Amino acid sequence: ATHLSADTKDLESLHGHILAVGYTVERAVVCQDEAINSQVYEAPVRSIVTFLEHPHTMVVGAASTAVAEVARVVPLPLPDPKTGSLLDPGVLDVVTKLLDNITSTKLTSKVKERSCRAIGMLCLSDKFTYRQEIIDFFLSNVKEIKDVEIQLSVGEALVCCVLGPLSPLRQDLWTGIKSSSMSSFDPEPVCEALLQRLLSNVLPTPHPHARQSCCMWLLAVLKHCNSLKALKQHLMDLQRGFMDLLSENNDIVQDVASKGLALVYESGDVDSRSSLVNVLVDQLTVGRRSVSQVTKDTKLFEEGTLGKAPTGGNLSTYQELCSLASDLNQPDLIYKFMHLANHNAIWNSKKGAAFGFSTIAKAAGEQLTAHLPKILPRLYRYQFDPTPKIQQSM
């Protein structure tokens, strides 16, 4: 720890020293089964934390990784409340800085992903008291998180918030032996509250980044928390949510939603499995989709689909289409655009259903057999649809 100085000009050496300290503390704690006195590693951890606000991204990334490794196995040896300075930090100062780094425009995606992991590892401590603040932060900034990799990393952090010390990440990564420390942590209330907010508040939001993030976060919680009673009680809600997301005009969202449906199918009972197959068949053959709220920023078409407005602007959101109709003095034009958008949405719905079928076809072979006479002719015709994406998905 004596080599950890902010004045060091050899950044690669500093990067290596920070990581070495983090992994050394982690090994020392694990090998002594958490019996080591926290005073032994308090000074090194305090040194590591100061580098979370270093001007060089490489150093910030190393500090985030080191904090994550220590926090994965033991609570940070810091006071709980906020002090306002990383030179003499509290746990809340570390949380606040890591969250700020995730939404920073100056840091690279890799560093932001490591910050997400550090946030998740902090939640593994039985004594950690800021889970709710972390969930509130991510859900309130859902529209600002645009990068797919960061969305996935946030999903993993939310899973850590839910599972806490019961997470399998608490085990020794070298031996696979789980931590012997006992925990009274109950993940059920956290899981219930998170699912309620994702399904009721975030999912209905028409913003594309919010819906993409929500889709990935729901998949992460479903995948890693499927043994929890709170999640099993929301399986039908999750099914409806993923079915709705299949209609998004976004290949990534459709693919993730189809994986979510496959997990819902595997987690459900006989009745819910049959219901899922019936709804998928209906969506594929009829093109039904749930009614969603339209705001001025709702994206009805991908950019370039309708070309450009006479002024050179885009024609993709509801507000832009209304402006064009007004400029041309043809208010009825907006109804034609909306009809076209609805047609586009129906095809997205069918394309999404095809994604869904591709993931559960093997598992649901017997239940699909009864629907084959209805499905196969349509699938065959859709292979020759003029829209390349429809052809590909079918």
C-alpha positions as CSV (number, residue, x, y, z in Angstrom):
1,A,0.0,0.0,0.0
2,T,3.0,2.3,0.4
3,H,3.2,2.5,-3.4
4,L,-0.3,3.9,-3.7
5,S,0.2,7.6,-4.3
6,A,-1.9,9.9,-6.4
7,D,1.3,11.7,-7.5
8,T,2.7,8.6,-9.1
9,K,3.4,9.3,-12.8
10,D,3.9,5.7,-13.8
11,L,0.2,4.9,-14.4
12,E,0.7,1.2,-15.3
13,S,2.7,0.6,-12.1
14,L,0.0,2.4,-10.1
15,H,-2.7,0.3,-11.9
16,G,-0.9,-2.9,-11.0
17,H,-0.4,-1.9,-7.4
18,I,-4.0,-1.0,-6.9
19,L,-5.2,-4.4,-8.2
20,A,-2.5,-6.2,-6.2
21,V,-3.7,-4.6,-3.0
22,G,-7.4,-5.4,-3.7
23,Y,-6.7,-9.1,-4.6
24,T,-4.3,-9.5,-1.6
25,V,-6.9,-8.2,0.9
26,E,-9.5,-10.5,-0.7
27,R,-7.3,-13.6,-0.4
28,A,-6.3,-12.7,3.2
29,V,-9.9,-12.4,4.3
30,V,-11.0,-15.7,2.5
31,C,-8.0,-17.7,3.7
32,Q,-8.6,-16.7,7.3
33,D,-12.3,-17.3,7.0
34,E,-13.2,-13.6,7.7
35,A,-11.5,-13.9,11.1
36,I,-8.8,-11.3,10.2
37,N,-9.0,-8.0,12.1
38,S,-10.3,-5.2,9.9
39,Q,-7.6,-2.9,11.2
40,V,-5.1,-4.9,9.2
41,Y,-6.6,-3.9,5.9
42,E,-8.3,-0.7,6.7
43,A,-5.5,1.6,5.5
44,P,-5.0,-0.2,2.2
45,V,-8.8,-0.1,1.5
46,R,-8.9,3.7,2.3
47,S,-6.0,4.2,-0.2
48,I,-7.8,2.3,-2.9
49,V,-11.0,4.3,-2.5
50,T,-9.3,7.6,-3.1
51,F,-8.5,6.5,-6.7
52,L,-12.2,6.3,-7.6
53,E,-11.9,10.0,-8.5
54,H,-8.5,9.8,-10.3
55,P,-8.3,11.8,-13.6
56,H,-7.1,8.7,-15.5
57,T,-9.8,6.2,-16.4
58,M,-7.4,3.2,-16.2
59,V,-6.7,4.0,-12.6
60,V,-10.4,4.5,-11.8
61,G,-11.1,1.1,-13.4
62,A,-8.5,-0.6,-11.3
63,A,-9.8,1.1,-8.1
64,S,-13.3,-0.1,-8.9
65,T,-12.1,-3.7,-9.5
66,A,-10.1,-3.6,-6.2
67,V,-13.1,-2.3,-4.2
68,A,-15.3,-4.9,-5.8
69,E,-12.9,-7.8,-4.8
70,V,-12.7,-6.6,-1.2
71,A,-16.5,-5.9,-0.9
72,R,-17.3,-9.3,-2.3
73,V,-15.9,-11.1,0.7
74,V,-16.1,-8.6,3.6
75,P,-17.8,-5.3,4.5
76,L,-15.6,-2.3,3.7
77,P,-13.8,-1.2,7.0
78,L,-15.3,2.3,6.8
79,P,-17.8,4.2,8.8
80,D,-21.4,4.0,7.4
81,P,-22.5,7.7,7.0
82,K,-21.4,10.1,4.4
83,T,-18.4,12.4,5.1
84,G,-18.3,14.2,1.8
85,S,-14.7,13.3,1.0
86,L,-13.0,10.2,-0.4
87,L,-9.9,11.2,1.6
88,D,-11.8,10.2,4.8
89,P,-14.7,8.3,3.3
90,G,-17.8,6.6,4.6
91,V,-19.5,3.7,2.9
92,L,-22.1,6.1,1.4
93,D,-19.3,8.2,-0.1
94,V,-18.0,5.1,-1.9
95,V,-21.5,4.2,-3.1
96,T,-22.2,7.8,-4.3
97,K,-18.9,8.0,-6.2
98,L,-19.4,4.7,-8.0
99,L,-22.9,5.6,-9.0
100,D,-21.7,9.0,-10.3
101,N,-19.0,7.1,-12.3
102,I,-21.7,4.9,-14.0
103,T,-23.5,8.0,-15.4
104,S,-20.3,10.0,-16.1
105,T,-19.7,11.1,-19.7
106,K,-15.9,11.2,-19.2
107,L,-15.4,7.5,-18.4
108,T,-15.3,4.5,-20.8
109,S,-17.9,1.8,-20.9
110,K,-15.4,-0.7,-19.4
111,V,-14.9,1.5,-16.4
112,K,-18.6,2.0,-16.0
113,E,-19.1,-1.8,-16.1
114,R,-16.5,-2.2,-13.3
115,S,-18.3,0.5,-11.3
116,C,-21.5,-1.5,-11.7
117,R,-19.8,-4.6,-10.5
118,A,-18.4,-2.8,-7.4
119,I,-21.9,-1.6,-6.6
120,G,-23.2,-5.1,-6.8
121,M,-20.4,-6.5,-4.6
122,L,-21.1,-3.9,-1.9
123,C,-24.6,-5.3,-1.7
124,L,-23.3,-8.8,-0.7
125,S,-22.6,-7.7,2.8
126,D,-25.2,-8.5,5.5
127,K,-24.5,-5.1,7.1
128,F,-24.9,-3.0,3.9
129,T,-27.8,-0.5,4.3
130,Y,-28.0,1.3,1.0
131,R,-29.7,-1.2,-1.3
132,Q,-32.8,0.9,-1.6
133,E,-30.7,4.0,-2.6
134,I,-29.0,2.0,-5.3
135,I,-32.2,0.6,-6.7
136,D,-33.8,4.1,-6.7
137,F,-30.8,5.5,-8.5
138,F,-30.9,3.0,-11.3
139,L,-34.6,3.2,-11.8
140,S,-34.6,7.0,-11.8
141,N,-31.8,7.1,-14.4
142,V,-33.2,4.3,-16.6
143,K,-33.5,6.6,-19.6
144,E,-29.9,7.7,-19.4
145,I,-28.4,4.2,-19.5
146,K,-28.1,3.6,-23.3
147,D,-25.1,1.2,-23.7
148,V,-26.2,-2.5,-23.8
149,E,-23.2,-3.7,-21.9
150,I,-23.8,-1.3,-19.1
151,Q,-27.5,-2.2,-19.0
152,L,-26.5,-5.8,-18.5
153,S,-24.0,-4.9,-15.8
154,V,-26.7,-2.9,-14.0
155,G,-28.9,-6.0,-14.2
156,E,-26.3,-8.0,-12.4
157,A,-25.9,-5.3,-9.8
158,L,-29.7,-5.4,-9.2
159,V,-29.5,-9.1,-8.7
160,C,-26.8,-8.6,-6.1
161,C,-29.1,-6.1,-4.4
162,V,-31.9,-8.7,-4.2
163,L,-29.8,-11.7,-3.1
164,G,-27.4,-9.9,-0.8
165,P,-25.2,-12.3,1.2
166,L,-27.1,-15.2,-0.3
167,S,-25.6,-14.6,-3.7
168,P,-23.4,-17.4,-5.1
169,L,-20.8,-14.7,-5.7
170,R,-19.9,-14.8,-2.0
171,Q,-18.1,-18.2,-2.5
172,D,-14.4,-18.6,-2.9
173,L,-13.9,-18.2,-6.7
174,W,-10.8,-20.4,-6.5
175,T,-12.2,-23.4,-4.6
176,G,-16.0,-22.9,-5.1
177,I,-16.4,-23.2,-1.3
178,K,-19.3,-21.0,0.0
179,S,-18.8,-18.5,2.8
180,S,-19.3,-20.1,6.2
181,S,-20.8,-16.9,7.7
182,M,-24.5,-17.1,8.7
183,S,-26.9,-14.5,7.4
184,S,-30.4,-13.5,8.5
185,F,-30.9,-11.5,5.3
186,D,-34.4,-11.9,3.6
187,P,-34.3,-11.3,-0.1
188,E,-38.1,-11.7,-0.6
189,P,-39.2,-8.0,0.2
190,V,-36.4,-6.6,-2.0
191,C,-37.3,-8.8,-4.9
192,E,-41.0,-8.0,-4.5
193,A,-40.5,-4.3,-4.4
194,L,-38.1,-4.3,-7.4
195,L,-40.4,-6.4,-9.6
196,Q,-43.4,-4.2,-8.7
197,R,-41.5,-1.1,-9.8
198,L,-40.0,-2.6,-13.0
199,L,-43.4,-4.0,-14.1
200,S,-45.6,-1.1,-13.0
201,N,-43.4,2.0,-13.4
202,V,-40.6,1.3,-15.9
203,L,-42.1,-1.2,-18.4
204,P,-45.1,1.0,-19.4
205,T,-42.6,3.9,-20.2
206,P,-42.6,4.4,-24.0
207,H,-38.9,5.6,-23.9
208,P,-36.9,3.0,-26.0
209,H,-33.8,3.1,-23.6
210,A,-36.0,2.6,-20.6
211,R,-37.8,-0.4,-22.2
212,Q,-34.5,-2.0,-23.3
213,S,-33.0,-1.6,-19.8
214,C,-36.2,-2.9,-18.2
215,C,-36.2,-6.0,-20.5
216,M,-32.6,-6.9,-19.5
217,W,-33.1,-6.2,-15.8
218,L,-36.2,-8.4,-15.7
219,L,-34.3,-11.2,-17.5
220,A,-31.4,-10.9,-15.0
221,V,-33.7,-11.1,-12.0
222,L,-35.7,-14.0,-13.5
223,K,-32.6,-15.9,-14.3
224,H,-30.8,-15.6,-11.0
225,C,-33.7,-15.3,-8.5
226,N,-36.1,-17.9,-9.8
227,S,-36.1,-19.8,-6.5
228,L,-37.7,-16.9,-4.6
229,K,-41.4,-17.0,-3.8
230,A,-41.8,-13.3,-4.8
231,L,-40.6,-14.1,-8.3
232,K,-42.8,-17.1,-8.7
233,Q,-45.8,-15.1,-7.8
234,H,-45.1,-12.7,-10.6
235,L,-44.5,-15.2,-13.4
236,M,-47.7,-14.3,-15.2
237,D,-46.8,-10.6,-15.0
238,L,-43.4,-11.4,-16.3
239,Q,-44.9,-13.3,-19.2
240,R,-47.1,-10.4,-20.1
241,G,-44.2,-8.0,-19.8
242,F,-41.9,-10.1,-22.1
243,M,-44.8,-10.6,-24.6
244,D,-45.3,-6.8,-24.7
245,L,-41.5,-6.3,-25.3
246,L,-41.6,-8.8,-28.2
247,S,-43.4,-6.1,-30.1
248,E,-40.5,-3.6,-29.8
249,N,-38.9,-2.5,-33.1
250,N,-35.5,-3.5,-31.7
251,D,-33.8,-6.8,-32.4
252,I,-31.9,-6.8,-29.1
253,V,-35.0,-6.3,-27.1
254,Q,-36.9,-9.0,-29.0
255,D,-34.1,-11.4,-28.6
256,V,-33.8,-10.7,-24.8
257,A,-37.6,-10.9,-24.4
258,S,-37.7,-14.2,-26.1
259,K,-35.0,-15.6,-23.7
260,G,-37.2,-14.2,-20.9
261,L,-40.2,-16.1,-22.2
262,A,-38.2,-19.3,-22.4
263,L,-37.2,-18.9,-18.7
264,V,-40.8,-18.1,-17.7
265,Y,-41.8,-21.2,-19.6
266,E,-39.3,-23.4,-17.7
267,S,-40.2,-21.9,-14.4
268,G,-44.0,-22.2,-14.8
269,D,-46.5,-25.0,-14.2
270,V,-48.5,-26.9,-16.8
271,D,-51.3,-24.3,-17.1
272,S,-49.0,-21.3,-17.5
273,R,-46.9,-23.1,-20.1
274,S,-50.1,-23.9,-22.1
275,S,-51.2,-20.3,-21.8
276,L,-47.8,-19.0,-23.0
277,V,-47.9,-21.2,-26.1
278,N,-51.5,-20.1,-26.9
279,V,-50.7,-16.4,-26.6
280,L,-47.6,-16.8,-28.8
281,V,-49.6,-18.5,-31.5
282,D,-52.2,-15.8,-31.4
283,Q,-49.5,-13.1,-31.7
284,L,-47.8,-14.8,-34.5
285,T,-50.9,-15.5,-36.6
286,V,-53.0,-12.4,-35.8
287,G,-50.3,-9.9,-34.9
288,R,-52.0,-8.6,-31.7
289,R,-50.0,-6.4,-29.3
290,S,-50.8,-4.5,-26.2
291,V,-51.9,-0.9,-26.5
292,S,-49.1,1.4,-25.4
293,Q,-49.2,5.1,-24.4
294,V,-48.0,7.5,-27.1
295,T,-46.2,10.7,-26.1
296,K,-44.5,13.4,-28.2
297,D,-41.2,11.6,-27.9
298,T,-42.6,8.1,-28.7
299,K,-40.5,6.6,-31.6
300,L,-42.9,5.3,-34.2
301,F,-40.4,4.5,-36.9
302,E,-36.7,3.9,-37.1
303,E,-34.7,6.9,-38.4
304,G,-34.6,6.9,-42.2
305,T,-37.7,4.7,-42.6
306,L,-39.7,7.6,-43.9
307,G,-36.8,9.7,-45.2
308,K,-36.3,13.3,-44.1
309,A,-38.7,16.2,-43.6
310,P,-38.5,19.1,-46.1
311,T,-36.5,21.0,-43.5
312,G,-33.9,18.2,-43.3
313,G,-35.1,17.0,-39.9
314,N,-35.9,13.4,-38.9
315,L,-39.2,11.7,-39.2
316,S,-39.4,9.1,-36.4
317,T,-41.2,10.5,-33.3
318,Y,-44.8,11.4,-32.9
319,Q,-43.9,15.1,-32.4
320,E,-41.8,15.2,-35.6
321,L,-44.7,13.6,-37.6
322,C,-47.2,16.1,-36.2
323,S,-44.9,19.0,-37.1
324,L,-44.6,17.8,-40.7
325,A,-48.4,17.4,-41.0
326,S,-48.8,20.9,-39.6
327,D,-46.2,22.4,-41.9
328,L,-47.9,20.8,-45.0
329,N,-51.3,22.1,-43.7
330,Q,-52.6,18.5,-43.9
331,P,-53.7,17.5,-40.4
332,D,-55.2,14.3,-41.7
333,L,-51.7,13.2,-42.6
334,I,-51.0,12.3,-39.0
335,Y,-53.7,9.7,-39.1
336,K,-52.2,8.1,-42.1
337,F,-48.8,8.0,-40.4
338,M,-50.4,6.4,-37.3
339,H,-52.1,3.8,-39.4
340,L,-48.7,3.0,-41.0
341,A,-47.1,2.9,-37.6
342,N,-49.7,0.4,-36.4
343,H,-49.0,-1.8,-39.4
344,N,-45.3,-1.6,-38.6
345,A,-46.0,-2.5,-35.0
346,I,-48.1,-5.5,-36.1
347,W,-45.2,-6.9,-38.1
348,N,-42.8,-6.2,-35.2
349,S,-45.3,-8.2,-33.1
350,K,-45.2,-11.2,-35.5
351,K,-41.4,-11.0,-35.8
352,G,-41.1,-10.9,-32.0
353,A,-43.4,-13.9,-31.7
354,A,-41.1,-15.8,-34.1
355,F,-38.2,-14.9,-31.8
356,G,-40.2,-16.3,-28.9
357,F,-41.0,-19.5,-30.7
358,S,-37.4,-20.1,-31.6
359,T,-36.5,-20.2,-27.9
360,I,-39.2,-22.4,-26.6
361,A,-39.9,-24.7,-29.6
362,K,-37.8,-27.5,-28.2
363,A,-39.2,-27.3,-24.7
364,A,-42.8,-26.9,-25.8
365,G,-42.7,-29.4,-28.7
366,E,-45.8,-31.4,-27.6
367,Q,-48.0,-28.3,-27.0
368,L,-47.0,-26.7,-30.3
369,T,-47.9,-29.8,-32.3
370,A,-51.6,-29.0,-32.1
371,H,-51.0,-25.5,-33.5
372,L,-48.7,-26.6,-36.4
373,P,-51.5,-26.6,-39.1
374,K,-52.2,-23.0,-38.3
375,I,-48.6,-21.9,-37.9
376,L,-46.7,-23.5,-40.7
377,P,-48.5,-22.0,-43.7
378,R,-48.1,-18.5,-42.3
379,L,-44.4,-19.1,-41.5
380,Y,-43.9,-20.2,-45.0
381,R,-45.6,-17.1,-46.5
382,Y,-43.7,-14.8,-44.2
383,Q,-40.4,-16.2,-45.5
384,F,-41.1,-14.2,-48.7
385,D,-42.2,-11.0,-47.0
386,P,-40.7,-7.9,-48.7
387,T,-39.3,-6.8,-45.3
388,P,-35.8,-8.5,-44.9
389,K,-36.1,-8.6,-41.1
390,I,-39.4,-10.4,-41.2
391,Q,-37.9,-13.0,-43.7
392,Q,-34.9,-13.5,-41.4
393,S,-36.9,-14.0,-38.2
394,M,-39.3,-16.4,-39.8
